[in-house]
Amino acid sequence: MAFQYKRVLLIGATSGIGAAMADKLILEGAKVIAVGRRQEKLDEFVQKHGAGNAAGVRYDVTDRGGLDAFVNGIVNDYPDLDCVFLNSGTQSQVRLSRPLEVDLDAFHEEISTNFSRLVDLSIKFLPHLLSRPFPTALVVTGTLLALIPAVTMPAYCASKAALNAYVCCLRRQHQGSNTKIIEIWPPVVQTELHDYMGARGRTFGMPAAAFIEQAWAQLEAGSDHVIVGAAGPEDSFKEIVKLRKENFDSLSGLLLAHFQL
């Protein structure tokens, strides 16, 4: 099953995984509306691919006050929009061992950016996606660390664990609809996400191009949970993922027997 979506809104498209995925989508024949905070990067993207294939919209996901105007503008300008790809995020290290040094405002802002704002965006775009007379998709970038947390990144891992729980529930409640809910779990990828580590930050992990190729193969195969790599030994990680899904499906069946969707 090929990745069938032809008009993709990609939020968080000006750097890292998002930028690489935007290029790949266009290469595979999709038209991409790139969203990000940096206008110069959006302009470069459109210039690179041409206005017939690419568009750029400046929006900061932390701007809740501008959310409705942003969403309404997109769906009015692009009624053929059939895929919303939520990729934005931020990451930092926190020394919980030194509680007096913990910046609680920054901690909660990271959780809000990585989790709450993506909930907002998904809920606001779903009415459009569900109303289309053709297959649509909501794609969310998570992380392997949603399942196995990295001890130095508590806010990031907590936000991504919450995002994964939300996506699991969202997917199950929309099972059978025209909108497919897809989550992507990257490993550590060489991107700007790790710039807080200094020059060495972009040397960690898998090259972005290699990640995109592996993720794309799973998207093309129709997977709704794209997993590249593992957090720890691969066999045990895959077994945890499998057992967790089985338990979630079992519990969901029990709960939905007494809950009208």
N, C-alpha and C positions, 0 to 999 in steps of 0.2 A: 504493500500500500504506500504510494508516494505521498510526500507532504503536499497536500492538495490546496493549501491556502494561498491566495494570490494577492491579497492586499493586507499587509502586515503592519500594525502599529507596534514599534519596538521602543519601549521606554527604558532609558539607560543605554542609549545607542552610541554615545560619543567616545567611549573608551572600553578597553578590556574585552571581555567576552561579548558584550553587546555590540561593539563595533565590528568585531570579527564575524559575529552571526549576521549582522546586517549585510555585510559584503557577501556572505555565503547565500543568503536568501535571494539577493538580486542575481547572483550567478546562476541560481537554480530557477530563475524565471519569475520570482515574486516582485511586486512593487512594494517598497518599504517607506513608511513614514517614520523617520527617526526623531526621537524626542530626547532632549537633554538640556542641561543648563548652559552650555557653552555655545553661543551663537556661531563663533568662528569654526567650530568643529562641525556643526550642522551644515554650514555653508560649504565647507570642504567636502562633506559627504555628497551633497547634491551636485557639486561641480564634478566630482569624481565619476558619478554614475549617470548624470544627466537628469533633467527635470521630468523626463518621461518615465523614469524608473524610481526616482527618489524624491522625497520631500523632507523638509526639516521643520520641526515645531519646537520652539523654546518653552520649556516648562520645568519647574522644580517640584518634585513630588512632595516636598514638605509644605508646599503652599496649599493648605486645605481651603483657604478662602477663595482660591481661583480654580478649584477642582471642577465645579459644575460648568463653568464657562469653558474650561479646557475640554471636557468630555463632550459637551454639546457642540462645540466648534468642530471637533474631529468627526463625530457621527454625521453632522450636517454636511461637511465638506467631502466626506468619503463614505457615502451610503453603502458602497460595496465592501467596506471593511469586514473581513472574515476571520481575522486573527489578531488578538491582542497579546503581546509578549512583554511580560513584566520582568525586567532584568536589573533594575536599579538597586543599589545597596552600598553600605559602608561598613568598615571593619576597623577595630582597634584592639589593642591589648590593655588589660586592666589588672593591676596588682591588688587583688582582694585581700592579700596578706597585709596590706597597709591601708586599713579602712579610712584613716584620716586623710589620705591622699586621693581617695576615689572621688571623681567628679560625677556626682549623681545626675546633674543636668545632662552631661554628655552621655552618660550611660543610658538614660531613658530616651534621649534623642536618637541614639543608635537603634534601640529597639523599635522606636516609633517609625523611623525611616525604613527599616528592613521588614517590619511586620505590619504595623497599623496602616501605613500609607498604601501598601499593596492590597490590603483588605479593602480600603476605600476605593482604589482604582478598579479592582475586580468587581465589586458590587455595582459601581456606577456604569461599567461597560457591559455587564451581563445582559441587561434588558435589550440592548441593541443586538448583541450576538444571538440571543435566544429568539429574537423576532425575525431573523433572516430566514428566507425560504431555501436555504442551502446549508451545508455543513460549515460550522465555525469552530474556533478553538480559542481557549485561554491558556497561555503558556506561562509558567512561573519558574524563575531560576532560584533554586534552593542551594543546598550543599550537602555533601556527605556528613558534614559536622552537625547536621540536624539530628542525626542518630547517635553519633559518637562525638561528644563535645571535645574541643581543644581547650585545655585547662587555662591557657593564657588569654582566651577570648570569650569570656562569659557572656557579655552582652550580645555579641554576634551570634554565638551558638544558641543562646536562649531565644533570640528573635527568629532564627531559622527553624528551630524546633517548633515554635509556635506556628510559623508559616506552614510547615509541613502538616501539622495537625489540622490546620484550617483547610489546606488544599485537599487532604484526604476526605474530610467531611463534605467539602464543596463538590468534589468529584462524585461521591456516593449519592448525594442528594440530587445531582443532575444526571444521574445514570439514565440512559434512554432518551435524553434530549438531543437536539441537533448540535449542542456545544460540547466539544471534547475538552476535558480539563487535563492538562499535561504539566508534569513537574520534572525539572532537570536538576540532577545532582552532579555538579562538577567536583573534581578533586581540586587540589591546589593548582592554579593555573598562573602562568607568568603574565600578570597584568598590573595596572596601576592601583588595584585594590590594596596591594601590600606596600605602597609607597611610604607608609608611616615607619617602615623598617629601615628606611634609607636606601642607598644605592643597591644593597643586596636584595631588597624586597622583590625586584622583578626577575631575580635569578631562580626563585623557588618554583618548583612544580613543573607541570607539563606545558610546553609551548601552546599558545592559544590556537594556532592553526591545527595542531594535532588533536586538541580537544574538540574543536568544531567538527572535524571529520568523523570522529567517533560518535559524537552526539548526533550528528546528522544521519548517520547510518541507522541509528535507533529510531529517530523521528520518521525516517522514510519507511521503516518497518512497521510503523503504527503504534509504537510503545507509548503508553501514557505515563510511564515513570522511567525516564532516561537516566541511567546510572553509569558514570564513567569512573573507573577506578574503584578504590575501597579505602575506608578508614581502618587501617590495621590489616591483618591477614585476610586475603580476599575470600577464601572459602567460608570462614566464620562470619564475615560481614554479610555475605550473600545469604547465609542461613538465618541471620538475625532479621534481615529485610523480609525474607520469605515468611518466617514465623510471625513476625509483627503484622504483615498483611493478612495472613490467615486469621489471626486473632481479631483484627479490626473488622474483617468481613463477617466473622461470626457474631461479634457484639453488635455490629450494625444491623444485622438481620433481626436480632432480638429486639432492639430499640425501635426499628422502623415498623415492626409489626404492631406497635401501639402509638405510632406517630404519623399523622397524615401530612404528606408533602404537598 
